[in-house]
């Protein structure tokens, strides 16, 4: 894959370039600030962008702002955000931007090479890859949402797996249930959240949005 990487810490940026290269991916641009990131995304139109949320010059949300601006021009640009801390607002903003292929991972997970590379592949393929810790932090807050609060315990477990970007087969394996049962639970989730089938909306992404949104 062709990847644009944005990370201001030189050692981590260099390490990621080497890791991605070792697995056959090409880092077509590696930048360390928000303005350069937006330029690189527009110029290179990569298969996926791996972006630190906080970049110079202000170290607030420059990385996120750059990818949101890029996705206005390239709605299906796959983006995997990296963050030092759990900041659910950033995950919600990225998901709410529409399009396919979004992910949010804590930097601690980068040390797990296989998990990191798997998340990149999921996002590049148009799926979602939400960090389990982000989901855990949000779980208590979801009880205040009437629609999500109406889900059964098993349906919430399935929705949590959806938020991590799991396929039906992956959910079935993780929860030790059949794929037929997974499909039934997902159908119930869509019904309870009022997500009806359309030609333009991805109900799996919308379900994750409902799960994250407050």
Secondary structure, DSSP 4 states (H G I P E B T S, - for coil): -EEEEE-S-HHHHHHHHHHHHHTT-EEEEEESBHHHHHHHHHHH--SEEEEESS-BTTTSSHHHHHHHHHHHHSTT--EEEEESS--HHHHHHHHHT-SS-EEEEEGGGGGSHHHHHHHHHHHHTT-EEE-HHHHHHHHGGGGG-HHHHTS-HHHHHHHHHHHTT--HHHHHHHHT--HHHHHHHHHHHHHHTT----SS--HHHHHHHHHH--
